[in-house]
C-alpha cells in the first residue's frame, strides 16, 4: 500500500531549475541626484556623508559615489573630502556632485561652527550601547540586567541609563579622574573579564567617543526622550542590486526638532529580513546574495526605517507571461508584479484542482462525488463563475466562516463559560449568514455593552483578563484584530521595530480605561459597561506633577479626541477604526481575505503590519482595500473578486523558474488542511460520521461551536486554542504523530473497514473495480484517476486476496496522499 501511495505521489512532483546569471548594466547616466539633498550641521567639526546616484534612460539607477567628484559652491562654509562635507564657517553653501557634464547639488547650512558640539548623553552615548549590543534583551537590557548592571532596553529610557552609569554604588562604572580606568570602557574592550565578550576595540571610534565624553565630565544635557529626535532619514530608500555580490552603502541621518541633522550611520543598527536575498553588515553595507526582494531594517534611538532591496532575476521574454490573461483588477496588479520581479506564472489550474480548492477555501468542505462529476462534465464556459456564486450562498459557507471568526475572536468556553460561548457563536453565525457589512460588524463588537449571556458581541470583552491591565489587554487585541497592528511591544518600552512609542500605546489604551465589568445575576455571568470615570496613568510619571493621566489619542494621530460629556469613549474609537479613511482597517481585512484564499498574506504575518514588514505588492493591497470600501465592506464581494481572479485559479504545479516563490502568487501554495476540514473530508470520503460530545451524531467538525469538545484527532492536527487573537495559533507544520495517526490510527483505518462505510457498500454492491476506483478518487481528490493511476489501482485489485482488501487498500492509499491531506 505504501509503495502504491508513493507511486501516485511521484506523478505529481514538479521540476525546478536555477536561473541564469544577469548581465552587467551598461550605458551612460542621463541625470544625477545627490542625497541627502538638504543638511543642517551644528557645531565644530560636524560632518555629513553624501551619496551620488545616476539615473539612466531605461529607468535604472546606479550608485556613482565612488566616481563622482564633490566640490563646494558659494561661501566656504564646509570643506569636502571624498564624499564627506565638514562644517567650517557659519552660513549656507552647496555641495556639488559632478560626473562628466552632469551635476547635482545639495544645500548645506552650518551653525555654531566655532563652538564645540554640545554633548548629549541621549544622542551621543546611548547609541554606542545600542550599536554594541549592550542594551539588548540578551544583555544589560534584560529586565534583570547582567552582572548586576542594568540598562533600559535599546536605550529607550536614557535618564534611567544615565543614573545607573554615573551613580554606580561601587564607584567603578565611570572614573572621571582616570577615564581609561572606567569599567564602562574596560569591560566592553575586554581589558577586564566581561561575560558579553569584546563589544568594541580600544582603537575604535566608539572608545574614542566614550573617553572624550568622560574627559568632558560625563555631561548629561537634559533632553526629553520623545523630543530629542524628530525622525531618521535613510538613503537610498529602495535600491536594486544587479547581481549577487554587488554592494550598496546606506546612509542614516537623524533630524532633530530644531532642524539640525547628524550623520548617524555608524550608530544605527541594521538587519535584513531575508539574508538569503541580501545581507547587511554593521556599517550599513548591503550585499546581494541571490535574486529576490527583501527589506533591510534600520534602527537608531526611537527612529525606525527600511530600505527595500531588489536583486533582479534574468530578463524574461514576453511569451513567459502569455499564459496569464488578467480577469480583473487583482490580476493586473499580480501580473505587473510578476513582470517586475521576473517570475513567470504557472498555467491555469485544471477544473478538478480549482473545484476542490474553491470548495475548501470558501466552505471548508470537499465536493461530493455527484457534485464533482457534474462540474467536471459541464461544458459551460461560465461554470467556474456559477460555482463561485453557489459556494458563497451555501450553508457550509456560514459554518466555515463562523469557525474562522470564532478562532480569531477567541470564542472559548474557558473564558466565556458555556452559555456565553453559545450566545457569541449564534451571534457570529447570524452575522455571517446575513452578510453583515464588516465595518458594522466591527463597530458592534468594539462598542458592545451588557451581559455576555444575553448579548453576543459583549463576549469580545469577556476575556478572563479583568484587572488593572484590562485596558492594555483590550488595546492590544483590538489593534491586532481590526488594524493588523501588533503594538503590544510598546506596552513596556518603545516598539523596537516600529515608530510606536510607549506613550502611543497608553494613549490608545486610554479608550478602554472606562470599560468595566461586573458580575451578573447568573453564575459566572459577566456584564460589560462604560463607566463615567476612569483614567490611565502614564508609564513614566513626572514627580513634579500631580494627577497625571493619559488622554486618549488615535494611533498615528497626536490630536486629543473630543468626547461628548456622556459618550462612551469606545464609540469614538469605533468610528475612527471603521472609517473609510483609516489607513489600516480596510487594508487589514483585505489582507486577511487574501491570506485565506491564497495561503499567504500580502503582508505576512497578516496581523503584523509595520514599516519594517512591508507588503509584497502594495498596489494590489491598496486596490483591494479601496474595493472593500466601494463594496461598503460586503466581504463576499471581495471574496468573489479573489476567487474569480486568474491568480487564484492558477495551478499549484510550479515551473522551472517559480518553484521557490511563495510571495507573488505565481502559483498556488499547497497548505495542510485545517484539523476540522481534514476530519470532515475523512468522514465524507469514508462515509462514516463522527460524534462530538453532546452534539448530534453526524455533525460536521467545522460547525461545532466549542473548540474544547473532546477530539484527539482535532487536538493532534492543531485546531485553534482560541487563547490569543492571532491566526498564528494554527500551524501548517506536520509531525511524526500525525503521520502515524493517518497510517495506523483508528480515525482512518476504523472508517475504511467500517461495515456501513463507503468501502463496504461499494464491495457489497459488487461494483466493478473501475467504478470503485473512479468513485474513490472523486470522493477523496475530486477528480478522476489518470490512465497511469487507474492502471496502478487495477493492479492493486488483481494482487489483493479479494475485492474487499483491494478496495480498502486503495482507500487507505488515497487518504494518505499529500493531494488529499493538502489544499492545493
N, C-alpha and C positions, 0 to 999 in steps of 0.2 A: 504493500500500500504506500509506503514512504517513497519507494522508487517511482511509483506512478505519479504521486504528487509532485516530486522533483522534476519529472519529465514534463509535466504541464507547466511548471514554473519556468523551465528553461525556454519554452516557446515565447515567453514574454520579455526576456532580457533585452534591454536597449543597448545600442552601441555607443561608444564615446571616442573622441579623438582630441588631441591638443591643437590649439590654434597656431597658425604660422606667425613668425615674428613681424612686427610692424616696421615698415621702412622709416628711416630718419627723415625729419622735416627739412624742407629746403625753401629758398626764396628770400626776398628782402622785405623788411617791415614797411608799412605804409603810414604808421603813426606811432608815436611814443607816449607813454604815460609814466609819471613818477609818483611813487607812494611812500609815505603819506603826502598828501597834497598841501597840508597846512600844519605847521608845528609852532608851538609857543614854548621856548626854553626859558627857564627861570633859575638863575644862579650861575656862579663862576664854574666854568668847565663842563656844564651840562651839554649833552650831545644827543644826536639822533641819527640813526642809520636810515638809508633810503634804498628802495628797490626800483629798478627801471624795467619796464615791460615794453616789448614791441608787439604791435598788432599787425596781422597780415591780411592780405586781400581775401583769403578764404575763411576768415574769422578766427584763425588760430592766434594764440598768444604765447610768447616765449620770454623767459627771463633774460634780459640783456645787461644785467647789472655788472657782470664781470667785464663786458666790453665797452660799456658806456663811460663817458668822461663827464665828471661832475665839476662844476665851477660855480662862482657866485656872480650876481649882477646887482648893482645898487650899492648902498653903503656897506662897509666891511664889518658887518655885524657878526658874521660867522666865518670860520676857517673851514676848509674842506680838505679831507684826506681820504682817499679811496671813496667809499660810499657813505662816509660819516661827516656830518656837519657839527662843529663845536662852537658854543657861544663865545663871542669875543667882545662885542660892544652892544650897548642898548640900541634898539632900533629894529627896522624890518628890512629884509632883503629877499632875493630869490636864489634858490639853489637850482641851477640849470643842468639838465642831463642832455648830452649830445651823443648821437650815433649817426655818423655820416652827416647828411644835411638835415636830419630830423632833430628837433629839440622839444623838451618838455620842462616845465618849471614848477617848483614847489615854493610856497611862501613860508618864510621863517621869521618869527618875531622873537626878540630877545629882551628880557627884563632882568634887572639886578645882576648884570654881567660882572660887576666888580665886587659883588658880595658872595661870600661862600653860601652855597645852598644850605637851607635850614634843615637840620636833622629832624627826622620824624621816625619814631620807633615803629609806628604802624606801617609807614611806607618804605622804610629803608632796611629795617632789621627783620620784621616778621616774614617778609617774602623769602629771606635766606633760609629760615627754619622750614618754610613750606617746600621750597625747591629741594632742600637737602633731605626731606622726608622726616624731619624731626617731630613735626606735629601731626602726623598721620594717626589713624586709629590703631595701627600696629606698633606705635612707638609712644612718645610722650603725649600724644594727642588722645590716647585712650582714656576712658572715664577714670581709671585708677592711676594713669601715668605709668612711668617706668623708672625703676631705680630711685623712687622717692621724689621724682621730679615730674610735674605735670604741666602741659601746655594746653591751650584751647585747641580744639580740632581745626586744622587748617588755618589757625590764627584768626578765627572769627571774633575773638574777644581780646584784642591787643592790650586793653587796660589790665585785664587779668594777667596776661602773659608778662607785662612789664613788672607788675608787683611780684610775681613769682620769681623773676630773674633777679631783680635789684634788691629785694627784701629777703633774700635767702637766709634762713636762720643759721646755717652752717658757715656763712661768711665767705664761701669759696666760689660761689657761682660766678661772680664777677670780682675783679680786683682792680679798682680804679688807679691805685698807686703803681701796680705792676700788671698792666693789662694782659701781657703774654702769659701770666700765671693763672688767668681766669679759667675755671672749669668750662665755661661757655666756649672757650677755644680749644682747650687741651683734650676734652672728651671727643668731639667730632673729628679731630685730627689724629686721634689715637696716640697722643703723647701721654695720655693716661688711659688705662684699660676702659673700654667702652663696649657694652653689650650690643649696641647698634652698629659696631664696626666704624670704619672710616667714612665720614659723610662728605668731607672735602679736605684738600691738602693745605699745608701752611703757605704754599706758594699760590694759592687760588685767589681770585678776586673776592670771593666771599670772606676769606680770612682777613684780607686787607680791609674790607669794608667794616667788619666787626671790630677789628683792633682800632681803626680810626674812630669809630663810634665810642669805644671805651675810653680812648685817649681824650675825647672831647667831653668826658664826664658822664657818658651814658644818658644823654638828654632824652626827654620824653616827647615834648611838644604835644600838648593836649589837642586831640582831634577826635571828633565823634566818628565811630566806625562807619556808620551809614552815610556819612557825607564826605569822607576824605577822598573818595574817588567816584567820579560820576559814571565812568564806563571804561571799557577797554576797546580799542580798535585793532583789527587784525588785517594784515596784508600778506599775501592776497587772500581774499575771502573764499575763492574757489579756484582750482587750478587743475590743469591737465598735464600729466607726465607722459611723454610719448612712448616710453618703453621701460622695461624692468631695469633697475639700476640708476635711472635718472633721478636727480635730487632737486629739491627746491627749499630755499631758506624762507622761514616765516618770520615776520616782524610783529611784535606786540607792543602797542603804545597805550599807556594809561593817560586818560584825560581827567584832570581834576575839576573841581567845582568852579575854580576861578579861571578855567580855560587853559591853564598851563598843561604841558604834556611831558611825558617821560618815556624814553625807550626802556621797556621793562622785559625785553625778550629773555635776557639771561636769568630773570627771576621767575618767569612763567613756567608752569608745569604742562607738559604735553603728553597726550596719549592717543593712540589710534584705535578706532572702533573695530578695525579688521587688519591685523598685521599681515595677513596673507595677501592683501592688496597693496598696502603701503605701510611702512614703518616710520616712526618719528623718534629722533634722539632727544637728549636733554637740552640741546641747543636750539631745537625747533627746526631741524633739517628733516624734511620729509623725503623718503626714498621709495620709489616704486618697486614693488615686488612681483606683481602679476596683474593681468588685466582685470578690471572691475571698478567698483566705486566704493568709497568709504568716506568717513569723516574723521578729522583729527580734532580732538577736544583740547582747548587751551583754557587754563585757569590761572588767574592772578588775583590774589586777595579775594574780594567779593565778586569780581568780574568773571564771566564765562563766555566763551565763544567757540566757533568751529571754523575749520577750513574744509570745504568739500573737495575731495580729491578724486580725479578720474584717471584711470590708466586704460586707454582705448584698446579694444581688440582690433585685429586686422580689418581693413575695409571689406565690405561685402557688396556683391552686385545687387542691383535692384531685384533680380529674379529671386533672391533669397527670401524676399518678403511677399512674393507674388501669391502665395497660398493664403494670405491673411487679408480678407476683404472686410473692412470695418462694417459692423452692423449698426452702430450707434456712436454717441459721443465718447463712451468709455473706450471703445476700440480705437478711436482716433488718437486718444492720449496714450494708450498702451502701445500702439504701433509707432508713434513718434518716439517714445522712449526706447523701444527695441531697436529702432534705427540709430538712435543716439548712442546707445551702448554697444551696438553692432552684435546683437544676438538674434539669430533667425528664429522665428516661431515654428513650433511643431505643426503638424497637419491638423485639420479638424477632427474631432472625436467621432468615432463610429456611433451609429444610432444606439447600440447596446450600451456603450460606455457612457454616453450622455444620459440615457434613460436611467440607469442605476444611480449615477451621480446626482441627477436632479431630484430623484425621489429622496435620497439620503439627506442632501443639503437642505431641502425645502421642508420635508415632512419627517425626517428621521426614520424612514421605513424603506424597505426594498419592494420593488413591484411584485405583484403576484404573477403566477405562471400565465394566466389568461391575459393580464394587462401587458406583460412583456410580449406575448405573441401578437396581440393586436397592434401594438406600437411598431414592432419590427416588420410586420406585414403591411402596414399602412403606407400607401404611396403618395399621400397628400403632402405637398412641399411645405405646408404650414403646420405639420403635425407637432413640431417642437414647440412652436408658439402656443398651440392649443393645449399641449401637455402642461406647459408652464402655468397657463391661466387656470387649468383644472387643479393643479397641485396647490396653488395659493388659496384655493377655496375648500380644500379637503379638511375633514375634522382632525386628521393626524397633524396637519399644519398647526392647529391650535395646541394639540398635545405637545408637540416638539418645541415650539417657541415658548410655551408656558414653562416647560422644563428648563430652557435656557435662561429665561428671566428669573426663575426660582433659584437657579445656581448663582447668578450674578448678584441678586438682591438678598442672598443669604437666608432663604426661607427654610430654616431648620427647626425641628421641634425642640431641641435642647434650649435654644434662646427664647422661642416664642410659645412653647408648650403646644400640645396637640391641637387645641382649639384655635389658637392664633395662626398656626401653620395652615390649617384648612381654610380659615377665613381669607388669609392672604393668597393662598393658591386659587381660590374661587375668584377673587378679585383680578388676579393676574390673567386667569383663563378668560374671563369675560372681556377684559381689555384687548387681549389678542383676538378673540372671536369677533369683537365689534370693530377691530382695526382702528382703535382709538389713536388719533394723532399723537406722535411721540412727545411733542412739546407739552401737550395737555397731560399725558401720562406722567411725565417728569414733574410737572407743577403739582399734581395731586399728591405725589409721593413726598416732595420736598415740604409742602405746607400741611401735611396731614396732622390732624388732632383727633382725640377721642380714645375709645377703648380698642385695644388690639384684638379683643374677642368679638367686636362688632363692626369695625371698620378695617377693611383690607390694607389700605396704604399706610395706616398707622404702624403696621408691623415693620416697616422700613426702620423705624426708630426703636423698636423693641429688640435690643441687641444683647442684653445681658451685660452691658458695659457701663451701667449707670454709675455715676460718681463724679468726682471733681474734674476728671479728664473727659467727661462725656462730650462737651462741645468740641474738643480737639479730635476725638474719635469721629464724630459726625462730619467735621470739616474734611478729614482725610478721605472718608468713604464717599462723600458727595462729590468732591473734586475728581476722584478716580473714576467713579461710575459715569458721571454725566459730562465731565470735561476731558476725561482721558489724561488727567494730570496727577502724577504721584508727588504730592507736596509733603508727604509725611516726614521726609528727611529734614525739612525745615522746622520740625517741631522742637528739636533740641539745639539746632545750630543752623546757620545759613546753608542752603542747599549746595552740596559740593559739585553738582553737575548742571545747575540751572541758576537763573538770576533771582530765585525766590529767597528772600531773607526770612529770618525767624519772625520779624515783625509782620511781614506779609502773611505768614501762616496764622499768627494770632489775630490779625485784623479780619481774616476770612472766617476764622473760628468764632469770632465775636457775633456773627449772625446767629449762632446757636446757643449763645450764653443764656438766653431766657427760655430755651426749650427744656421743659422739666417733665418729670414722670411722677406718678403716684399710684398706689395700689387701688384697684377697683374692688367692687363688692364680691366678685367671684374669686375663687382660689387661683393664685398665680396671674390674675388679670392685671395688665399694665395700662394705665391711662396716660397719654401724652398731651401736654397742654403748653400754651405760650404764656409765661408769666409776665407781669408788668415791670418787674425789676430783675436785675442780674447782669453782671458785667465780668469781663475777664481782666485779670491783672497782667500787665506786660511782663515778659520773661526777665527783663533787666530793669529793676526799679532804680529810680534816681532818689537817693536818700534825702535830697534837698526838697523833694516834692511830696505832698500828701495826697491821698485819694486818687492815685493814678489808675486809669482804666484804658483799655484798648477800644478804640472806636471801630465799628465795622466798616470795612472797605473791600471793594471787589478786587479780585486778583488782577494785577496789571493796571489798576486804576487807583491812584492815590487820592481821589476825591472822596471826602467823607459823605456817607449816604444820609440823606434826609428822610426821616420817617414821620408818618402821621403819629399823633400823640398816642393812639391806642393800636397802632399797627403792629402785627407780628413781623418781626424782622425777616423772617423766612419768606414772607410774601414778596418783599423787595428783592431778596436773593433769587427767588424762583423766576421773577420777571427778567432779571439780568441773565441768569443762566440760559433760559429758553429763548431769549431774544434772537431774532434772525441776524442781528449784528454782532452777536457774541462770537469771538474768534475761535472758540473751541467746541461749543456744543454741537453744531452741525457737522463739523469735521469728525468729532468723536464717534457719532453714531454711524456716519458713512464708513468710517474705518472699521468699526465692529462688524458691519454687514459684509464688507469686502472680505474680512478675515473668515467669516463663517463660510462663505461660498468659495473662496479661493485658497483657503488653508494658511494664509499669512496676511497680516495687515500691511497696508501701505506704510503705516508707521508700526513697527514691531519692536517690543510688545505693544499691543493695541491700546493699553492704558498707560503708556509711558511717553506721552508727547512732551518733548522738550527741544530746546535749541540744539543740544548736543546729541539728539537722536532724530535726525531729520527724516522726512518722508522719502521713500524711494521714488515717488512720482508726484510731486507737488501739484502740477496742473490737473492730474486725474483726481486727486483728493479734493481739490478746490471745486472742480466741476461737479463731483458727486455731492459735495456739501451744499452747493447752490441749488442743485436739483432737489435735494431734500427740502429746502425752503420753498422752492417752486411748487412742490407736491404738498405743501402745508404739512410736512412731516408725516405723510402717508408712507409708511415704511414698505408696504407692498409695492408701491411704485418704484422705489429704488431697488428692491429685490428683483423685480421683473427686468429692470434695465440690466442688472448684472447677469441674470440668467439668460437673457436674450443676446448677450454680447458674444462675439466671436472669441474673445479672450476666455470666457467661461467655457465655451464649447470647444476648447482645444484638447487634443488627446494628452494623456499623461506620458505617452511614449516620447522620450527625448530624442533629439537628433544629435549629430556629432558635435555640434557647436553650442548647444544649450543645456547639456546634461547637468552642468554644475549650477545652473541658475535656479535659485529659489526666491527670487526677489521681483522679477519684472514680468511675470505671467507669460513667459514664452512657452510654457507647457503646464498642464495641470499637476498639482503636487499631491501624490498619494498620501493619505492620512489614515491612521488606525481609527476604526470606528469607535465612537463613544461606547462606554460599557453598556448603557441601556439599549442603544441601537444595535450593537452586536448581539446581545441576548435576544432581542426581538427578531433579528434576522435568523438566528439559530432556531428559534421557536417556529418561524414560518417555514424555513427550509425543511424541517423535520415534521412539522405539523403536530407538535406535542407541546401544549400550552404550559405556562409557568404559573405558580401560585405565590403571591406576595403577601405574607402576613394576613391582616384582616380583610384585604381587598378581594373582590370576586375572582373566581378561577378564570384564567384566560385573559386577564387584563394586561395590556402592553406595559413594558417597563418604562417607556417614555411618558406614560400617563399616571405614574404613581406619584402622589404629592410629597410623600415623606421620604427623604433621601436616606433615612436611617432604618427603614424597614429591612429586616434580615435578608441578606443575599450574599453568600460567599463569592459568587461569580462577579457581582457588581462591585464588591469591595476590591477583589483581586484586579479587575480591569480598570479601576480608577475612577469610579463615579465621584463627583464633586462632594467634598465635605461641607461646603457652604459655610465655612468659618470666616472667610475673608471675601471682600467684594472684588474678586480678581479672576479672570478667565484662566490664570496660570494654575488654578487648582487641578485642572485636567491636564494630563500629560500624554504625549504620543509615545512615550517610552515603552519598551517591551522588556520582559524579563523571563527567566527560565521557568518560573512558576506558572506564568501564563501559557507558555508552550506546552508544559506537561499537562496542564488542565485541559487544553484542547486536544492533545494527543491521546490521553488516557483517562481524563476525568469523566465523571458521570453526567455532567451537563451536556456533553456532546454524545458520548457513547450510549448513555441511557436513552437518549432520544432516538438515536439511529436504530437501536434494537427494540424500541417500544412496540408492543403488539398492535397498537391502534395508530401508529405513526405513518408518515408518508411512505417510508421504505416498505413496511409490512403490507400496506394496502396495494402498492404497485406490484409486489411479488404475488400476493394472493389473487389479484386480478389477472395474473398470468400475462402481463403486458410483455411484448417482445423487448429484448434488450435495447434496441434502437429507441423505442418510445420512452423507456425508463431513462436512458441517457439524456435525451432531449429534455424531459421533464425536470430531471435533477439539475441540469445546467441552468435552465430557466429559473428554477426555484432558488438557486444559490447565486448565480452570476448574472442573471437577467439577460442571458444570451444563449444561442445555440452553440454546440461544440463545433470546432473546426474539423476538417477531414482528418487531420492527424490526431486530434484529441478523441474523435469518435473511434478511430482505429485502435488507439491505446485502450479505451474503455471497453470495446468489444473483446479485445484480447484478455482483459481482466475477467470478464464474464466467462470466457471459454476456459480459463485456467482455474476458476473457482470451483469448489466441490459441488455447489448448487447455485441457483439463481439468487437465493436469499443472501448468501455470503457475498456473491458478486455485487449485488445492489448495495449492501451495507458497506463494502469496501469502497465503492465508488462515492457514496455519500460522505464517508469519512475523509477521503482524499480531497473532495471539493471543499468541505468545511475547514480544512487545514491549509488551503491555498491562500497566498497573500491576496490574490484577487478577490477572495471572499472577505477576508479579515480587514481589508483596507478599502476606503473610499478613494477611487482613482478616476 
